[in-house]
Amino acid sequence: MPPFWPFEGTTAVVRELEHMHDAGLDAWQTLHAATGAPAAWLGIGDRVGHLAPGFDADLVITPDDPTAHPSALRSLHTVVRRGVIVREDAS
């Protein structure tokens, strides 16, 4: 199933993160499982997978805090890819 496909009221990838959280990962571990861990597995963790100076960062902005619960990713407001806004929803 592609990660962007609709699934249970959101996208497949967001629903998977919610399931991981519900199964016992805390919110930070869940976000790391979707970002830093895959970057490390792919051997590119020295330039992606973390929000830090010198890293290629893609950023999402939500009205709620995804470090409190990954379901905040159901309501993306802005998406930035390599410093360029690629999605910005009207408030």
C-alpha positions, 0 to 999 in steps of 0.5 A: 500500500503506498504511504499516501493512499487513504486509510482509516480516515487519514493516509496509510503512513499516518495510520501506521504511525498511530498504530506504532504509538498505540502499540507502545512507542512514545511519540518521539520514538514513533517520529524517529521510526519515520525519519531518523531510523530509515535515514540511518538504515539507508546510509544517509543519516549524515544528511537527512533524518534529523532537524539540525544545521547542515541537514537537508530538511523537509518540514511539516507544520501542524496545528497540534503537536506531533511530539505529543501524539502522532495523530497531529499529522492528520492535520498538516498545515504547511509542508516545506521541502528543501527550504521551499514551501510546497503546500500551505493550507489556508487557515 
